[in-house]
Amino acid sequence: MIVLNLPTLLVLAVITGVSAYFASYLREKGKNLATREDVKRIVQKTEEIKVGIAGGLWVEQSRRTFRPEVYKSLLESIGDAASALRQLVFVDEQRPKVKGNAEVEEFLSDMEQGMDRRPVWPSSG
């Protein structure tokens, strides 16, 4: 049989009070920890979204920046090709007229050879 005297009741009351306090304390700490983890997760997702948006904006800005440069290079290449075609037509038209003139034939031959060495796609830069 358990004897309930004043010191025993006092010890039980203290243990019960301390247990209730620690249970409440630990429950509150658990809530705070869960909230902190939730906030951390939300902040991390927010940062990922920011990075995604910033990356998308950078790509779009790059397109807008590089597009005129590409068009300029393309137009220059088309102009070079048109010039080369005009020179070829000129060479073919002038060849019969200068038959027998060694100096002119040599010039036209050099021009043809120079066009053969010229790159089809000029390097950008």
Summary of the structure (lengths in Angstrom):
residues: 125
radius of gyration: 43.7
end to end distance: 99.8
largest distance: 139.5
contacts: 240
relative contact order: 0.05
helix: 84%
strand: 0%
